[in-house]
Every structure is written in structure tokens, then in C-alpha cells.
Amino acid sequence: MPQDRRTARATPDSREGVDCFYSPWDLVSRISALIGTADRCWQFAAGCVGFAPKGGSDAAEGLYWKLRQHPWDTGMRQVAHHGGHFGCTRLGFFRCYVVPLLQSCRGEGAFIPGPGASGFMPLQGILRPGS
């Protein structure tokens, strides 16, 4: 999806908001600047740079408040996400970063995902439950 896609119109329709995990090491998303995205935009996709909220009336209406962006950081290596396009499909990443966000949607409080945050499971616990 292009980085300047008007996500503001979609976020109010989302019950809990939209979370975007992105990484500058996502080469698939970078290639979109050369070959184009699915909707024929020739620029970096949001997967490598995040969304760039547009100003104007969307910003004035406060439509971006449900858009949460999470840049890749080196701590994600602990759960086998090394910054590439498919790092978000790693079980450890999903358990440590995505599942806690889903749990917070059930009213268990706000959660900022990542190593060092409450609820972070060390790699050993992910590979061998109960360890």
C-alpha cells in the first residue's frame, strides 16, 4: 500500500484502530517504487516507511488518532524478525507484538509491544511452551 494512502478515512471505521508495523529493511516494499504497488503507485510502500498522514482537512478532523505506527527496531531480532518483509510472519513476533495488541482490544489496557514491555515472552518460552 502506498505510504501516502489516505488511511484517515479507514481508521474511524475500525473499532480498535489500525496498527502499522514497518521496517526500512523491507526490500519488497522498497521495490514498489520501481515496479509499482497493487494500485499503481510508484513510491515506497508503507511497509518500509510507515504511513505519511496527509495534512489538511483529515488532520483537522482528527482522523489519524486511531493510526498507530510501529517502526522496526533491533529488539525485534530476539523474536526472529530481522526487518525483512516476512519478519512479521514469525511466530515469536506475532506472540510478542501482535497478540498483546489484540488482548488490549478486549479491555485489558493499553499495550506498547516489544521486548522489555510487560507481556514480552523470551524466545525460549516461544519455542518451548512452559520453559
N, C-alpha and C positions, 0 to 999 in steps of 0.2 A: 504494500500500500504506500503511496507517495507520502513523503513527510509533511507536506502541506495540505493533506486531505482534510476537509472540514469535519473533523471529529466532533466538533462542538454540537452539531445537530443530532448526533447519535447518543451522546452522553446523557441527556435528560431522559431518554427512553430506557436507559439501562438502570435497573433497580439499584444496584450497588456501585455502579461506576465502571470505568474501563481502566485496566492496568496494562501498560505497555513496557515490556522488557526489551531493551535494545543494547546492541554492542557494536563498537567501531570495528570489531574483528569479524563481523558478519559479512563475509565476502559475497554471499548470494544476494544480499540486499544492496551491496555496493555495485554489483554488476548491473542492477536495474538502471543505473544511469546510462549504460551503454545499450542495453537491449530493450529497455522499457519495462514498466510494470504491467500487470494484467489489464489495467485500464488506460494503457498507452500514454504514460507519463515518463519522460526520460529524465529522471533525477534519482538521487539516493532514496531508497525506501526507508520507512520509519524503523525497520528492523536494525538499521545501523546508526541512525542519528536521533531516533525518537520523533515524536510529532512536533512540528513547529506551529503552535497555535497562532492563528491569524488575529490581528487586531480588529479594530472597527466595531461593528455592532455586536458581533459574537462575544468579544471581550467585555463590552459594556453590559451585555445581558448576563454576564457571569456564567456562561455556558461551559466553561472549562473546568469548573470546580470538581467534577467527577472524573477527570482525566488524571490518572496517577502514572508517572513515568519512572522506571527503574533502570538506570544505566548499569551495564555490566561492570563488575569490579573484580579484582584479583581474588577476593574471598570466595567467589563462586567456583574457583578451581577445586575447592575442598569437596564439592559435590559433582565433580566431573564436567562442569560447564566451563570450557576454556575460551568462550567468547564467540565461537562459530555459530552458524545458522541453526544447527540442530542441537546445540547445547541445552536448549530449553526442553528437549525431549528426554533428558536423562532423569532416571527415577529419583536420584538424590536431589536434583534441582527442583523437581516437582514437589517432592515431600517437604523440602525446606523453605521454598519460596512461594509456591502456588497454593498448596493445601492450607497453610496458615491464613492466607488471604481469604480463601473460601470459608474457613472457620470463623473469621471475623465477621463475615456476612451474616452469620447466624446469631449475631448479637453478643459475641464473646469479646468484644472490644476491638479497638483499632490495633493493627499489627504492621510493623515495618519489617519486611522479610530480610533475612540474611544471617550470616554467621555472627554469633555474639548476641543475637536477639533472643528473647525468651521463646522457647519452642524450637530452637535450632537443634537438629539432630546430627551428632557427629557421624562421619562416614561409616564407622564400624556399625553403628546402630541401623544404618540404612541397608547395608549388605547382609547383615545377620541380625534379624529381629531378636531383641532381648539381650544383645551384647552391650 
